[in-house]
Amino acid sequence: MSTEIAPYENKEIQTPTKKLGKYDLTKLTAGNNYENITPTLKVLPAILEKYGNKVTNETIRQKVELTQKRIAKDISKEDYERELKKIQNKEKGIPIVLSEPLKVDGLKKEESAIIESIKQAIINENPGKKTISAEELVNEIHNFLEVNYMLGFANEKKYLEYNIDSTFEFVPPPGSDKLNLNDVTQDTENLNNLPDIRNMTEDEVRALPFHERMQLADAMGMIDKDRSVKHNKISLRFNNTYHTKSGHFDLPPSAWANLTYFYTGNSEYKDAVLLHEIQNDNIEYLLNLKKQQGKGLEDSVNQYLMDIARQVDTISDAIDNNSLKLVTPNTEANYNLMDSILAKQSSVSRELWFLFDNSTLNIDEKHARFTDWVQEQMNLTLTSTEAVMNDINTSKRNVDRFYTEKMVFEDILRKKSLYDLISENAEGRSKIKQLIEVIKSVNNDVNLDGDERFNRVNNALLSLKLLTYEELNVDVNVIQEEYGTSVNNQFIKPIFKPRTNHQFIIDDIELLLNLSIKKRITALNKVILSYKTDINKSYNTLRKYYFLEKFKSITPAQLNKIFLNMGYNKKLLDATIDKKRKQIEATNKIEDQEAQKLKQELLANADKQREDALDQRDKGLKNDKISEVIELELKYFAPLVHYVIQKHIKKFGKDMPMYFSGFEITNLTQSSASTALIYAGKDEVSFTKEEADMIKYEIAERLNLIPKYALKIGENSVPQSQIEKGIKALTAYKKESEYNSRNVTSMILTRSNYRPIETGAIYNAMTKIPGIKLIWQSEIPGLKPQYGGKKTGGYLIDLSNYNYSNPLLFGLANTKKEVTSTELSEDNDPFC
């Protein structure tokens, strides 16, 4: 797959997402029913209603009557035009002022941000434009969403039977065409009694009872004959991109949700659906990735200075405590080592030390010389970033081209042998027969050596046109359509039999063809590796150039700060070395040369730390890209849930029961109580807020995150202020690492006897989907019981008021304040 191309990119410049290639899109569309849908905003109808044109049946009637009067000459031209203008004014919408914030009831802050940015872009492009019609603005919003928030949905093909048997009561074996179980009520109504739908409208058909629709669909062959229960894993990719981090599925999506149609036991048809496992694998990873990035030049400089100071302190302590062993090498080896250390110092570092030691220049002169030197190094590194990027892009295209060819060959080997491919027609069979005769003939000719046999068979391949796919008479259009490429290179060549000292040609044609493909794949791997190496070299050149370019922006104050700290640490280090040298001289244990060696080693290490700090700063340039991806990922929930609901309604209507998995159902589907916590609904929580807070506080005490509180005289319980301190400390502890978070979750489950103490983030988000209502059901037919025999409950999704036909980008009602990436945790509601 195309994801295997990722390693040729330099790790320093990898991005978290990549565009789907032509081959990827073709495969997803053909194999996974991939489709693109432009989302919409909930506020758009309100904008049109308030500001849009007001053409009504009444205004149309008035214009018709006025026109008839004019035709009959019952009204003068002047009166006609005056009355017509009055009607047109009634119909005219209210212009939207571009420079003023849009005011519409129900406008969400996320929607407002998008709309105001679009209005500002219109002003920038049309400085004289003051207003815009509602219809024009809505069209601009649609175009913006199409470019920046295009949704891509697919049906993933993995894990389709995960925990099916442990979740659902009625699971027919794979391939079954009926649910034939004794305890299931079968639909036996005579099909002759079903309504005649030939003269019915689509709405009338949809209005039929569910079981009648299913029987009609079954009679018409519209129902899958495989009646087994499987998950429909619906994935979401934004803007035709996939994530470079490996995930559950190929070309990893942003998120996915499960729709699982199952049997309740009241019909031979699957008559209910479960919405569950709404998941995003990428947000936590991206947040950690962002934390690892640099924090800018000033922070890098500060970090560098801290690293130097820390090393000085460490070495100094080690010397004072005699815990650092110094071994005296011979003089020649010692000098060689020092030369090696100096050689490893970066050119930037050497230039800084040179300027530091120059006492004749003031800081402004040093700054001017340093920035001139940086510019000179930039000029020496490369002359044009555009030329390097062109080389990189050319190499990438070559890699993609050869990689696609490689995938074609690998796919052919997996699906069907090349021998069978050629033998599908009479002409191909004839060519194979002739080729076999030629090979046998040259192998039996004792007067020929290995090279002559090779050349004669190769000439036969040329004359028989058995070198490329086109010449093999394979349908090239099929290859072009399936793989998005054609393979024109010669890949079938004579191959010597093993252990014949390169004398005799393989006469097993099927083996010859397959080995030819494998050899071609090996050759392609070498070519691809060569281009990858070139790309990495070019990226390294760019990295060096951009490193210098960003360092050029250092200010005199920042440079002076570096020099001051270099001087401070140098003096401190010299004093430490001098102290140790005197100790050494007194005891005759080591020569002064070793102290100087230690000094040089320390300075070299400090220099490396500084380079690493600046490298981190350089990585920070990608922070904006990562932030953009995080911001987009956080929007996954609303459009994904809207899409799966709309998909279900479109296929089965609103009257098939649709359930949402709360805590109890997720215990079955995921076999994980900790995962189930984020789905827990209010009807599954038996703890009060005060009880939940106390559990968190007690855990914070157990982890020693806060001192154990001793009740004062007159106090019967821990004060609320102290409980809040404990909860705050626990939240901070969870954010430090994934291990901490899991540890806290495990402790909460143990303390609560494996029951939720508060509603989960996924449940909270579901309650904010407009148009639906979650209704608790203490028992859902068709689901297996909980551990211990308790009936499994969950939430019925009431769809009676759901009327959206496109996924809403910001589809959550009553959203709390926006959660920033640094605030994101299990305790936050991360959906906006």
Buried (B, 14 or more C-beta within 10 A) or exposed (E): EBBEBEEBBBEBBBEBBBEBBEBBBBBBBEEBEBEBBBBBBBBBBBBBEBBBBBBEEEBEEBBEEBEEBBEEEEBEEEEBEEBBEEBEEEBEBEEBEBEEEBEBEEBBEBBBEBBBEBBEEBBEEEEEEEEBBBBEBBEBBBEBBBEEBBBBBBBBEEBBEBBBEEBBBBBBEEEEEEBEBEEBEEBEEEEEEBEEBEEEEEEEBBEBEBBBBBBBBBEEEEBEEEBBBBBBBBBBBBBBBBBBBEBBBBBBBBBBBBBBBBBBBBBBBBBBBBBBBBBBBBBBBBBEBBEEBBBBBBBBBBBBBEBBBEBBEEBBEBBEEEEBEBEEBEEEEBEEBBEEBBEEBBEBBEBBBEBBEEEEEEBEEBBEBBBEBBEEBBEEBBEEBEEBEEBBEEBBEBBBBBBBBBBBBBEBBEEEBBBEBBBEBEEBEEBBEBBBEBBEBBBEEEEBEBEEBBEBBBEBBEEBEBBBBEBBBBEBEEBEEBBBBBBEEBBBBBBBBEEEEEBBBBBEBBBBBBBBBBBBBEBBEEBBEBBBEBBBBBBEBBBBBBBBBBBBEBEBEBBBBBBEBBEBBBEBBEEBBEBBBEBBEEEEEBBEBBBBBBBBBBBBBBBBBBBBBBBBBBBBBBBEBBBEBBEBBBBBBBBBBBBBBBBBBEEBBBBBBBBBBBBBBBBBBBEEBBBBBBBBBBBBBEBEEEEBBBBBBBBBBEBEBBEEBEEEEEEEEBEEEBBEBBBBBBBEBBBEEEEBBEBBBEBBBEBBEBBBBBBBBBBBBBBBBBBBBBEEBEEBBBBBEBEEEEBBBBBBBBBEEBEBEBBBBBBBEEBEEEBEBEEBBBBBBBBB
